[in-house]
Amino acid sequence: MTAPAPSLLEVQRALLACVAGDGCGAPLSQMIDDVDPAACLAIYRNTSLSTLTTALSLTYPAVRKLVGEKFFEGAARVFIREQRATSAWLDEYGRQFGAFLATFSPACSLPYLPNVAELEWSVSRALHAPEAPGIDLDRMARLSPSESERLCLVAHPALSLIRGDFPADTIWHVVLQDEAGLGSIQLEQGPVFLLIERHDSNVRVQRLSEPAWRFTAALCAGTPLAAALQQHSDAAADLLIGEHLAAGRFIDFELCQNSNASH
Amino acid sequence: METPRSFANGPIPARAGVGLRFAHHREVIETRPQVAWFEVHSENYMGGGPTPAILEQVRDHYQMSMHGVGLSLGSADRLSEPHLARIRALIERFEPGLVSEHLSWSVVDGVYLADLLPLPMTEEALDVVCRNVDHAQQALRRRLLIENPSSYLRYRHSTIPEWEFLTAVADRTGCAILCDVNNIYVSASNHGWCASDYLAALPAHLIGEIHLAGHSVREVEGGRTIRVDDHGSRVSPPVWSLYAEAVDRFGRVPTLIEWDTDIPALHELLAQARSADEILDRRPDDRPRAIAA
């Protein structure tokens, strides 16, 4: 008796286990018409791993330089096994790499590495995020006072806010552009509050004061503008909101249900 | 408001083009080299920001085709609607002369495997591919070109020769064929097929584009060799010979030089394109090519 032919889905799941996991098992080998199925399968495993590793190294060039190519490839191999790509748009792949590095024990002697990775992810996002329309200020000006109370801003998809324990911005800049400055980095200078955005087709990384960052983060989290202005009076928020709008950091607004909501 | 751009329109010319890679963006914009057209990988220009903006500058001066590596037309799963939407946005933005994808699969259970994996050549797989090509052509509102794959394994339960499978997809869906001559050579060498017979079995009137690339030879256990389609070197002499056969059979067809790993200087790519043009020029232009996308 011969076994029934496997379905397409069975073939694809068997290859998934082989290419993305540990299991190039006997059932898969039996499907393949070759004296050495393992040699054929190794080509696909290697191509898949190398394509995803390249995608990570394009997104995380500073991390790669900090740890060296060999270490990076080893870390990437472990990460790729844990977090497979879910989209063929590989610019979207690797968001969790910073969180992974924070728990990856071989990297524990570089405590700033996750912060640098988080910044590089934000930079990549700023580079590749979709284009977005400008906010309709005329429509905003026509809101009634009660509607204005409920106004929540929608952030540009290229905008990120990061709080880091280490000066990730300085490390990132020095590693990629100014290695002579490596010795001058003060790791103990305290937390940094960063805003990352796309500006004229380039990525801009800037430091904010802690109050300004908290006010901006509240807006990005959907706190109504009126409530955020009230809660963050220490942030020179009236001036800051004008700057945010002029810089195109918010692209739209909606009217929230509850003016006191902070979600 | 940005003004709409006006690109050079019309079909991709039946000349040699080259695959545009990031390493050559600046040089192409600054020096505007003599080449008939460029092809790009769709997935490299998705989203917004500076990268697709650079491509617009290239598109202002050159005909362009878009070649996808991620639609996974052979997936038993349904196609990814977000991915289709991104390709559709690219088509609207860049108005490519041709849009192509592969006879392969890359996605199962929502995992993208980052390689073009081979399909079992069965009636079930044929139904799945035709269903997916129909859906993609409707969603993209374009006629697709489907490329024959290179492969390193065959399944015991395959029942249809690859060239018949590809022809059946074109017959049933109305898609055209992108004939990758290097892939035919690689697969034929790996599986013991006759490359010339493969070419001869393809329907000449449906060939809308030809791909050429380099491949490498790897030795595996037992002294056996496998040819690997790594796009990392010049087109090899036997592939040039097979290309001459293809041009003889299919007529003058837009032909692309692909080079994706160990990317050389642009002039080296352009020299490969000139070699392809010399072979195209030997063929009288007896038959207008009109594979409209």
HADDOCK unambig.tbl for C-alpha pairs under 7 A between the chains (distance, minus, plus):
assign (segid A and resid 5 and name CA) (segid B and resid 157 and name CA) 6.01 0.50 0.50
assign (segid A and resid 8 and name CA) (segid B and resid 76 and name CA) 6.28 0.50 0.50
assign (segid A and resid 8 and name CA) (segid B and resid 125 and name CA) 6.37 0.50 0.50
assign (segid A and resid 9 and name CA) (segid B and resid 76 and name CA) 5.59 0.50 0.50
assign (segid A and resid 12 and name CA) (segid B and resid 108 and name CA) 6.30 0.50 0.50
assign (segid A and resid 13 and name CA) (segid B and resid 108 and name CA) 6.68 0.50 0.50
assign (segid A and resid 31 and name CA) (segid B and resid 155 and name CA) 5.46 0.50 0.50
assign (segid A and resid 31 and name CA) (segid B and resid 156 and name CA) 5.48 0.50 0.50
assign (segid A and resid 32 and name CA) (segid B and resid 153 and name CA) 6.63 0.50 0.50
assign (segid A and resid 32 and name CA) (segid B and resid 154 and name CA) 5.75 0.50 0.50
assign (segid A and resid 32 and name CA) (segid B and resid 155 and name CA) 4.51 0.50 0.50
assign (segid A and resid 32 and name CA) (segid B and resid 156 and name CA) 5.55 0.50 0.50
assign (segid A and resid 33 and name CA) (segid B and resid 154 and name CA) 5.48 0.50 0.50
assign (segid A and resid 33 and name CA) (segid B and resid 155 and name CA) 5.38 0.50 0.50
assign (segid A and resid 33 and name CA) (segid B and resid 156 and name CA) 4.98 0.50 0.50
assign (segid A and resid 39 and name CA) (segid B and resid 220 and name CA) 6.66 0.50 0.50
assign (segid A and resid 40 and name CA) (segid B and resid 152 and name CA) 5.46 0.50 0.50
assign (segid A and resid 40 and name CA) (segid B and resid 153 and name CA) 5.83 0.50 0.50
assign (segid A and resid 44 and name CA) (segid B and resid 115 and name CA) 6.87 0.50 0.50
assign (segid A and resid 47 and name CA) (segid B and resid 115 and name CA) 6.45 0.50 0.50
assign (segid A and resid 48 and name CA) (segid B and resid 113 and name CA) 6.09 0.50 0.50
assign (segid A and resid 48 and name CA) (segid B and resid 114 and name CA) 4.98 0.50 0.50
assign (segid A and resid 48 and name CA) (segid B and resid 115 and name CA) 5.39 0.50 0.50
assign (segid A and resid 51 and name CA) (segid B and resid 114 and name CA) 6.32 0.50 0.50
assign (segid A and resid 52 and name CA) (segid B and resid 114 and name CA) 6.82 0.50 0.50
assign (segid A and resid 84 and name CA) (segid B and resid 111 and name CA) 6.41 0.50 0.50
assign (segid A and resid 85 and name CA) (segid B and resid 111 and name CA) 5.97 0.50 0.50
assign (segid A and resid 85 and name CA) (segid B and resid 112 and name CA) 5.29 0.50 0.50
assign (segid A and resid 86 and name CA) (segid B and resid 110 and name CA) 5.74 0.50 0.50
assign (segid A and resid 86 and name CA) (segid B and resid 111 and name CA) 4.68 0.50 0.50
assign (segid A and resid 86 and name CA) (segid B and resid 112 and name CA) 4.99 0.50 0.50
assign (segid A and resid 87 and name CA) (segid B and resid 112 and name CA) 5.68 0.50 0.50
assign (segid A and resid 88 and name CA) (segid B and resid 43 and name CA) 6.98 0.50 0.50
assign (segid A and resid 88 and name CA) (segid B and resid 70 and name CA) 4.91 0.50 0.50
assign (segid A and resid 88 and name CA) (segid B and resid 112 and name CA) 6.20 0.50 0.50
assign (segid A and resid 89 and name CA) (segid B and resid 43 and name CA) 5.49 0.50 0.50
assign (segid A and resid 127 and name CA) (segid B and resid 49 and name CA) 5.38 0.50 0.50
assign (segid A and resid 127 and name CA) (segid B and resid 50 and name CA) 6.76 0.50 0.50
assign (segid A and resid 128 and name CA) (segid B and resid 47 and name CA) 5.36 0.50 0.50
assign (segid A and resid 128 and name CA) (segid B and resid 48 and name CA) 5.23 0.50 0.50
assign (segid A and resid 128 and name CA) (segid B and resid 49 and name CA) 5.42 0.50 0.50
assign (segid A and resid 129 and name CA) (segid B and resid 47 and name CA) 5.48 0.50 0.50
assign (segid A and resid 129 and name CA) (segid B and resid 48 and name CA) 5.33 0.50 0.50
assign (segid A and resid 129 and name CA) (segid B and resid 49 and name CA) 6.65 0.50 0.50
assign (segid A and resid 130 and name CA) (segid B and resid 47 and name CA) 4.49 0.50 0.50
assign (segid A and resid 130 and name CA) (segid B and resid 48 and name CA) 4.09 0.50 0.50
assign (segid A and resid 130 and name CA) (segid B and resid 49 and name CA) 6.97 0.50 0.50
assign (segid A and resid 131 and name CA) (segid B and resid 48 and name CA) 5.01 0.50 0.50
assign (segid A and resid 131 and name CA) (segid B and resid 49 and name CA) 6.80 0.50 0.50
assign (segid A and resid 201 and name CA) (segid B and resid 49 and name CA) 5.66 0.50 0.50
assign (segid A and resid 201 and name CA) (segid B and resid 50 and name CA) 5.02 0.50 0.50
